[in-house]
Amino acid sequence: MKLLKLPELWRLMKEMDLEAVRREAERPFQVLLAGESADVDGLGLLLSGPDGHHPWVLRADAAEARRRAGSGLIDLAIVATPTADAPPPLMAAVEVLAAARVPTITVVRAASARPSDALVRPGEAARAIVPGNDAASLDALAEGVVAAAPPTLRIALARQLPPLRPRVVSALIEDAARTNALYSLTTGLAEVVPVLNAPLNLADVVVLTKNQLLMSYRVALAAGKRGKGRELVGEVAGVIGGGLLLRQAGRELIGLIPGVGIVPKVAVAYAGTIAIGRAVAAWAVGAERLSKESVSAFYREAWQRAKEVASDLVARATTRAKAARPRLGRKR
């Protein structure tokens, strides 16, 4: 079976709605920070980065947060509380925001906290322990933001708020890798029908490669890269090595050989997507030009995790299939 050729990759790019992804990345938004002034000022700087408070990150006290909640303009809210159990005014703000369907993160600004303090409470989309303004606190805040923000908002948040980029980029890569793994699992199960095997193998390579290209574009936009869709994706391919996607397509074909088994097929799709995503992220975030060896290292690092993910997905699918089978021979 032949591999995808470079012209076919360009054809795949033409089929993708890159303009829709760009609009998603460049959409305006409003993040509301509610709490005492010292807390929201610190969180605002954590989110915005060294250039100072971003104009789309709004600071408010509890009363102002309740007034803004119903405006329909708030995309995400972060409520800062000095204790795990928020004071009544902030609790009321969380309730009003939840009623307005605004995804809300409660951030506990206490210097010490119990594990139970991080458990999500009613009305919250996520909760984070953020005692200070250091790197560890930033990571906890970013994790909460990624958990609470709708997927369609994440790229825009990372594009405008650089401190969120590492967490958002990791989430984009993981989502794409799991999507490709699930797709390979689905077609792998269908390949038990011999007549379907060859067309499904080829379809797998096309779909997986398209997903990897879209992931690469999203990662580049989340990292703040600018340029038209096809130009930027072409730049990505040039920076990380024009043959990387082609080599990965070949690796996926090898993983899809009949008789190899479903777990290796799923693992190959997951690990390959992770490797490409990390390569693109290294360039987009750190302006690093990668060698073939470094990309291969990304793949090897992802392989153990890929086998675990693949085994879990296959086990879950097998359990569901067994549960769906009618029980034969049951006495009535």
C-alpha positions in Angstrom: 0.0 0.0 0.0 1.4 3.4 -1.0 2.1 6.1 1.6 0.6 9.6 1.5 2.6 11.8 -0.8 3.3 15.5 -0.2 0.7 16.7 -2.7 -1.9 14.6 -0.9 -1.0 16.4 2.3 -1.7 19.7 0.6 -5.0 18.4 -0.6 -5.9 17.4 2.9 -5.1 21.0 4.0 -7.5 22.4 1.4 -10.3 20.2 2.8 -9.8 21.5 6.3 -11.8 24.5 7.6 -8.7 26.4 8.8 -10.6 29.7 8.7 -13.0 28.5 11.4 -10.1 27.5 13.6 -8.6 30.9 13.1 -11.8 32.7 14.1 -12.0 30.5 17.2 -8.5 31.6 18.1 -9.0 35.3 17.5 -12.4 35.6 19.2 -12.7 38.3 21.9 -13.6 37.2 25.4 -14.1 38.4 28.9 -12.7 36.7 32.0 -14.1 38.1 35.3 -11.9 38.0 38.5 -14.0 38.4 41.6 -12.8 38.9 45.2 -10.8 41.2 47.4 -8.6 43.6 45.4 -5.3 42.2 46.5 -6.3 38.7 45.4 -7.8 39.6 42.0 -4.8 41.9 41.3 -2.4 39.0 41.9 -4.5 36.6 39.8 -4.8 39.1 37.0 -1.0 39.4 36.8 -0.6 35.6 36.9 -3.0 35.2 34.0 -1.7 38.2 32.0 2.0 37.8 32.2 4.8 40.3 32.3 3.1 42.9 30.1 0.6 43.7 32.9 -3.2 43.3 33.2 -4.9 42.3 30.0 -7.9 44.5 29.1 -10.1 41.4 28.6 -9.4 40.3 32.2 -11.9 42.2 34.4 -11.5 42.7 38.1 -14.5 43.1 40.4 -15.6 42.7 44.0 -18.4 40.3 44.9 -21.2 42.8 44.4 -20.0 43.9 41.0 -19.5 40.2 40.0 -23.2 39.5 40.8 -24.2 42.5 38.7 -22.1 41.4 35.7 -23.1 37.8 35.9 -26.3 38.2 33.9 -24.9 40.5 31.2 -24.2 37.6 28.8 -20.8 39.0 28.2 -18.7 36.9 30.7 -17.1 33.8 29.2 -15.3 32.6 32.3 -15.3 33.6 36.0 -12.6 33.2 38.6 -13.7 33.7 42.2 -10.8 34.2 44.7 -11.5 33.2 48.3 -9.2 33.4 51.3 -10.6 30.1 52.7 -11.9 26.8 51.4 -15.4 27.9 52.4 -15.9 31.2 50.7 -17.4 34.2 52.7 -21.2 34.7 52.0 -20.8 37.5 49.5 -18.4 35.4 47.3 -20.6 32.3 47.8 -23.5 34.4 46.5 -21.4 35.5 43.5 -20.7 31.8 42.6 -24.4 31.0 42.8 -25.4 33.9 40.6 -22.7 33.1 38.0 -23.7 29.4 38.0 -27.3 30.4 37.5 -26.2 32.5 34.5 -24.3 29.5 33.1 -20.9 31.1 33.4 -18.1 28.5 33.9 -16.7 29.4 37.3 -13.4 28.5 39.0 -13.1 29.0 42.7 -9.5 29.8 43.6 -8.5 29.3 47.3 -5.8 31.8 48.2 -4.9 30.2 51.5 -1.2 29.5 52.3 -2.1 26.0 53.6 -4.9 23.8 52.5 -6.2 20.2 53.0 -6.8 17.9 50.0 -10.5 18.1 50.5 -10.3 21.9 49.9 -9.6 21.2 46.2 -12.8 19.3 45.7 -15.3 21.0 43.4 -18.4 22.3 45.1 -21.9 23.0 43.6 -21.9 25.8 41.1 -18.2 25.4 40.4 -16.7 24.1 37.1 -13.3 23.7 38.7 -11.4 24.6 41.9 -7.7 25.3 42.4 -5.4 26.0 45.4 -3.4 29.1 44.4 -1.6 30.3 47.6 0.8 32.7 45.9 2.0 34.2 42.6 4.8 31.8 41.9 5.3 29.2 39.2 3.5 26.4 41.2 0.6 28.7 41.8 0.4 29.6 38.1 0.3 25.9 37.1 -2.5 25.2 39.5 -4.5 28.2 38.2 -3.8 27.2 34.6 -5.0 23.7 35.2 -8.2 25.0 36.7 -8.8 27.3 33.8 -8.3 24.6 31.2 -10.6 22.3 33.1 -13.4 24.9 33.3 -13.1 26.7 30.0 -15.2 25.4 27.1 -12.9 23.8 24.4 -13.9 26.6 21.9 -12.4 29.2 24.3 -9.1 27.6 25.2 -7.1 28.6 22.1 -8.2 32.2 22.4 -7.3 32.3 26.1 -3.8 30.9 25.4 -3.3 33.3 22.5 -4.0 36.3 24.6 -2.7 35.1 28.0 0.8 33.6 27.5 1.0 32.1 31.0 -1.8 29.7 30.0 -0.1 28.4 26.9 1.8 25.3 28.2 -1.3 23.9 29.8 -3.6 24.7 26.9 -1.1 23.3 24.4 -0.8 20.1 26.4 -4.6 19.7 26.5 -4.8 20.3 22.7 -2.2 17.6 22.1 -3.8 15.1 24.5 -7.3 15.7 23.0 -6.0 15.1 19.5 -4.1 12.0 20.5 -7.1 10.5 22.2 -9.3 11.3 19.3 -6.9 9.5 16.9 -6.6 6.6 19.4 -10.4 6.2 19.6 -10.7 6.4 15.8 -8.1 3.7 15.4 -9.9 1.6 18.0 -13.2 2.0 16.1 -11.8 1.0 12.7 -9.6 -1.7 14.3 -12.8 -3.4 15.6 -14.3 -3.1 12.1 -11.3 -4.7 10.5 -12.3 -8.1 11.6 -14.4 -8.1 8.4 -11.6 -9.0 5.8 -13.2 -7.2 2.8 -13.1 -3.9 4.8 -9.5 -4.1 5.9 -7.7 -2.4 3.0 -10.0 0.6 2.6 -10.2 1.1 6.4 -6.4 1.1 6.7 -6.1 3.8 4.0 -8.9 5.8 5.5 -7.2 5.6 8.9 -4.1 7.3 7.6 -6.0 10.1 5.9 -8.2 10.8 9.0 -5.3 10.6 11.4 -3.1 12.8 9.3 -5.8 15.4 8.9 -6.4 15.4 12.7 -2.6 15.9 13.2 -2.5 18.8 10.8 -5.5 20.5 12.6 -3.8 19.9 16.0 -0.6 21.5 14.7 -2.5 24.5 13.5 -4.3 24.9 16.8 -1.1 24.6 18.8 0.6 27.2 16.6 -2.3 29.6 17.1 -2.5 29.0 20.8 1.2 29.9 21.0 0.5 33.2 19.4 1.7 32.5 15.8 0.3 34.6 13.0 -0.3 34.0 9.4 -2.9 32.5 7.0 -4.0 29.0 7.6 -2.3 27.1 4.8 0.8 29.3 5.1 1.1 28.6 8.8 0.6 24.9 8.5 3.2 24.8 5.7 5.6 26.7 8.0 5.0 24.1 10.7 5.8 21.3 8.3 8.9 23.1 7.1 10.2 23.9 10.6 9.7 20.4 12.1 10.8 18.6 8.9 8.7 18.2 5.8 8.8 14.4 6.0 7.7 14.1 9.6 4.0 13.7 8.8 4.8 11.3 5.9 7.0 9.2 8.2 4.3 9.1 10.8 1.8 8.1 8.1 4.1 5.2 7.2 4.4 4.2 10.9 0.6 4.2 11.2 0.3 2.0 8.2 2.7 -0.5 9.7 0.6 -0.4 12.9 -2.5 -1.1 10.9 -1.2 -4.4 9.3 -3.8 -7.1 9.6 -3.0 -9.5 12.4 -0.9 -7.1 14.4 -3.7 -6.6 16.9 -5.9 -3.7 18.0 -3.8 -2.5 21.0 -0.6 -1.7 18.9 -2.7 0.0 16.3 -4.3 2.3 18.9 -1.0 2.9 20.6 0.7 3.9 17.4 -2.0 6.4 16.6 -1.8 7.9 20.1 2.0 8.0 20.4 2.5 9.4 16.9 0.1 12.2 17.5 1.7 13.1 20.8 5.2 13.1 19.1 4.0 15.5 16.4 2.2 17.7 18.8 5.3 18.0 21.1 7.5 18.8 18.1 5.1 21.5 16.9 4.9 22.9 20.5 8.7 23.0 20.9 8.8 25.2 17.8 5.7 27.3 18.4 6.4 28.0 22.1 10.2 27.9 22.2 11.2 28.7 18.6 13.2 25.5 18.5 14.0 23.8 15.2 13.9 20.1 15.8 16.0 17.3 14.4 14.7 13.9 13.3 16.4 12.4 16.4 14.6 14.7 18.8 11.2 13.9 17.2 12.0 10.2 17.5 12.8 10.8 21.2 9.3 12.4 21.6 7.8 9.2 20.1 9.8 6.9 22.4 8.8 8.9 25.4 5.1 8.7 24.5 5.2 5.0 23.7 4.8 3.6 27.2 1.9 5.9 28.0 0.4 5.1 24.6 0.4 1.4 25.4 -1.4 2.1 28.7 -4.0 4.3 27.0 -4.5 1.8 24.2 -4.9 -1.2 26.6 -7.4 0.8 28.7 -9.5 1.8 25.7 -9.5 -1.7 24.3 -10.5 -3.2 27.7 -13.3 -0.7 28.1 -14.6 -1.4 24.5 -14.4 -5.2 25.2 -16.3 -4.8 28.5 -19.1 -2.8 26.8 -19.3 -5.3 23.9 -19.7 -8.2 26.4 -22.3 -6.3 28.3 -24.3 -5.6 25.1 -24.5 -9.3 24.1 -27.8 -10.9 24.8 -27.5 -13.7 27.3 -28.2 -17.0 25.7 -29.7 -20.0 27.4 -31.2 -18.1 30.2 -34.0 -20.0 31.9 -37.4 -18.4 31.9 
